[in-house]
Amino acid sequence: MTLPRFAVCLDNAGYEASLETGKLYHILPDTKGTKHGHIRIIDESGEDYLYTSDRFFPLTLPQAVEEALLVSGD
């Protein structure tokens, strides 16, 4: 089973400059972060940071959609 590569932000409280509620974000794999309840996201700064997983809803998208999003830069 493939892991979701994108997630929708559900809560940006405290991170209003870095995250937009309702926006789709690219997930990067981070097994250590996942073990501690975090998810690694490329945020509005264009950099990747760990956020608590409950701020996001991971989505499994069709491969063609994922490829299009990755090519377009999310």
Secondary structure, DSSP 8 states (H G I E B T S, - for coil): -----EEEE---TT-TTT--TT-EEEEE--HHHHHTTEEEEE-TTSSEEEEEGGGEEEE---HHHHHHHHHHT-
